[in-house]
Amino acid sequence: MPDHINILIVVSQFYSDITNLLLDGAIDQLKKYSKPVKYDIVYVPGSFEIPAAIVFAIMSDRYQYHGYIALGCVIKGETDHYYYVCKGVTTSLSEIATHHAVPMGFGVITAGSLELAMARADMNKKNVGGNAAKAALAMIELHDKFLS
């Protein structure tokens, strides 16, 4: 494993009150890691755009990341839009991780209400952002074990 880890955090701007909490939780976990972690943060309009941003980074010749953290929030409304976005984001991120063999932390909250989403984003409650960072770091270690 290198002397430090480079991670890209992709954050949805939709429901920014929630995604900012996710980001706080993720950064807190990265700072606690046993090795130095450097990270870049990019913002996308909504959760649906997170997979494309990660693929852009993977294909980039200018940036090299050891892993990725996807942070977003989709809240159920009155239409089927919620289901399509949830499935699209989840499927796309899974396919990116497996097809490109890249470590990924999944921190996209899919919730039935704003209150449920806030509880999952809060560092002192469910801490989905922190858990996504932990998952990314664990997968970076596993990637390094098998592929480096």
C-alpha positions in Angstrom: 0.0 0.0 0.0 1.3 3.5 -0.7 2.4 5.9 2.0 -0.9 7.8 1.6 -4.3 7.1 0.1 -6.0 9.3 -2.5 -9.8 9.3 -2.4 -12.4 11.1 -4.5 -15.6 12.0 -2.6 -18.5 12.7 -4.9 -21.3 14.7 -3.2 -24.8 15.4 -4.5 -25.9 19.0 -4.0 -29.6 17.9 -3.9 -30.7 17.8 -0.2 -27.5 19.6 0.7 -28.4 19.8 4.4 -28.2 16.0 4.4 -25.3 15.5 2.1 -23.2 18.0 4.1 -23.8 15.8 7.1 -22.7 12.7 5.1 -19.6 14.6 4.0 -18.8 15.5 7.6 -19.1 11.9 8.6 -16.9 10.7 5.8 -14.2 13.2 6.4 -14.2 12.4 10.1 -13.6 8.7 9.4 -10.9 9.4 6.8 -9.0 11.5 9.4 -9.1 8.6 11.9 -7.5 6.1 9.5 -4.1 4.6 10.4 -2.4 6.1 7.3 -2.6 9.6 5.8 -5.6 10.1 3.5 -5.8 12.8 1.0 -9.1 13.5 -0.6 -10.7 15.6 -3.3 -14.3 16.6 -3.2 -16.5 17.2 -6.3 -20.1 18.2 -6.3 -22.8 17.0 -8.7 -26.3 18.3 -9.1 -28.1 15.2 -7.8 -27.5 11.5 -6.9 -28.2 10.4 -10.4 -25.0 12.2 -11.6 -22.7 10.6 -9.0 -21.8 7.5 -11.2 -20.9 9.6 -14.2 -18.6 11.8 -12.1 -16.8 8.7 -10.8 -16.4 7.3 -14.3 -15.0 10.6 -15.5 -12.4 10.4 -12.7 -11.5 6.8 -13.5 -10.9 7.6 -17.1 -8.9 10.8 -16.3 -5.2 10.9 -17.1 -4.7 13.8 -14.7 -6.1 12.3 -11.5 -5.4 8.9 -9.8 -7.5 7.8 -6.9 -7.2 4.6 -4.8 -10.9 4.7 -4.1 -14.2 6.5 -4.3 -16.9 7.6 -1.9 -20.4 8.3 -3.3 -22.6 10.6 -1.0 -26.1 11.5 -1.9 -29.7 11.4 -0.8 -33.0 10.3 -2.5 -36.2 10.9 -0.7 -39.5 9.2 -1.7 -42.0 11.6 -3.1 -45.4 11.2 -4.7 -44.2 9.7 -8.0 -42.2 6.8 -9.3 -39.2 9.1 -9.8 -37.7 7.9 -6.5 -37.6 4.3 -7.6 -35.9 5.0 -10.9 -33.2 7.2 -9.4 -32.5 4.7 -6.5 -32.2 1.8 -8.9 -30.2 3.7 -11.4 -27.7 5.0 -8.9 -27.3 1.8 -7.0 -26.9 -0.4 -10.1 -24.6 2.1 -11.8 -22.3 2.4 -8.8 -22.2 -1.4 -8.3 -21.3 -1.9 -12.0 -18.6 0.7 -11.9 -17.0 -0.9 -8.8 -17.1 -4.4 -10.4 -16.3 -3.6 -14.0 -13.5 -1.2 -13.2 -12.3 -3.1 -10.1 -12.3 0.1 -8.0 -12.9 0.4 -4.3 -16.1 2.2 -3.6 -17.9 3.4 -0.5 -21.7 3.7 -1.0 -23.2 6.5 1.0 -26.4 7.3 -0.9 -29.3 7.4 1.5 -32.6 6.3 0.1 -35.3 7.2 2.6 -39.1 7.5 2.9 -38.9 10.9 4.6 -36.6 13.8 5.4 -36.6 12.8 9.0 -35.4 9.3 8.3 -32.7 10.7 5.9 -31.5 13.1 8.6 -31.1 10.4 11.2 -29.1 8.3 8.7 -26.8 11.2 7.8 -26.1 12.3 11.4 -22.6 11.3 12.6 -24.0 10.7 16.1 -26.8 8.4 14.8 -26.5 6.1 11.7 -23.5 7.9 10.2 -24.0 6.7 6.7 -21.2 9.0 5.4 -18.7 7.6 8.0 -19.7 4.1 7.1 -19.2 4.7 3.4 -15.7 6.0 4.2 -14.9 2.9 6.3 -16.1 0.7 3.4 -14.0 2.5 0.9 -10.9 2.2 3.0 -11.6 -1.5 3.7 -12.0 -2.1 -0.1 -8.8 -0.2 -0.8 -7.0 -2.6 1.5 -8.6 -5.6 -0.1 -7.8 -4.2 -3.6 -4.2 -3.7 -2.6 -4.0 -7.3 -1.2 -5.2 -8.9 -4.4 -4.2 -6.5 -7.2 -1.0 -4.7 -6.1 
